[in-house]
């Protein structure tokens, strides 16, 4: 078997979901990801970590080496390695291999191994739930297209909490627990988001009035932000229905750009619209 044939075989197994071995590979991969997460959870229990520390470390390194080899193999067999490396799954795959290496320098980075759980999103491809991925892509696109409106609204809310925090500081003062403006602005944020920890409570009538206004303003922020994203979501969904629906022959991904030649998910060549 020459190098080209070997790469083609590995590509069909690792990136493909239509073949028996391709499905088996993804099932094994997801099982390993879930097993590594369960190991991470077990290691967070002090009694288990103390008793089985060496075993846990050995398994974590085993998982890390497996995922590292898998990532490098994906690059090796991909028709367009750079396309895969810069894709969503490519970035997640890279990040998933890094925590344990980083933990050699920064021990607390060990718990970043939880990022591996994001890789379980591949189950959508295995179970042919591409419509769910399509809807999630529209939602992410809507949030991205609304970012300027959301940023303007966020800055407006930031001004509001600073003003309200200053007012509550003037009205209540240190005698009621509002010792400085930082704490007062913190109270305004907690109240506006309707979290209400209860660690700071206004005691004066005017202070309670400011609190009531802040709470009502908080509910308005939920309505406005939801409306911004929802309006953009509806607009993007309508635009998607008029765009091309080219389906990748390898992974089944849809919603490619009209000028796309290769699949943005796996890098495989797309069928041409021209007959």
C-alpha positions, 0 to 999 in steps of 0.5 A: 500500500503506497502513501496515497492509498494509506492516506485515503484509507485513513481519511475514510475511517477517521473523517467518514461516517458512511462506512462501517469502520468510520462509524466504529472509529467515531463510536470508539472515539466518543467512548474514550472522550467520555471515559476521560471525562469520568476519570477527570471527575473521579480525580476531583474526589479527594479520597479517590485521588489520594488512593489511586493518584498514580493510576489516574495520572497513567490513564490521563497520559494514555488518553492524551497520547491517544488523542494527540496521535489521532489529531496528528493522523487527522492532519496527515490524511486530510486532503486540506490539512490547513482547512482542517486545522483552522476548522471548528473541530480542528481547533477543538481537537487541538485544544483537547490535547493540550491541557495535560502538557500545559499542566506540566508547567501550570498544575491547575490547567489539569482541569481544562481537560473538560474541553474534551467533552466538546468533541462529543458533538461529533455524535451529531454526525454519527446519528445523522442529526445534521438538522440539529447542527444546521439550527445551531449554526444559524443560532451562532451566526445570528449571535455573531451578526447581532454582536454590534447591537449587543455590544451597544446594548451592553455598554448602555447597561454598563452605564446604567449599573454604574449610575444606579450603583452610585445612587445606592451608595449615596442613599445607603452609604457605608452604614448599611454595608455599601462601603464603596462604589465598587461594592455598590456597582456589584450590588447593582449588577446582582440586582439587575440580573435578578440573581439577588444573593442577598448579601447587600440589602437597602434599608431606606425607603429611597434605597428600596425604590432604587432596588425596585427600579433596578429589578424591573430594568433587569427584566427589560434587558432580558426582553431586549437582548432576546429580541435582538438575537431572535430578530436576527435568527429569523432573518438568517433562517430566511436567508439560509432557505434561499442559499444553496444546499450542497451536501458533502458526499463524505460527512453529510454537512450542508449549508456551504457558501455558494462559491465553496469548493471544499467542505468546511467541516472535513475538507472533502471536495464538494459536488459542483452545481454545474451539470 
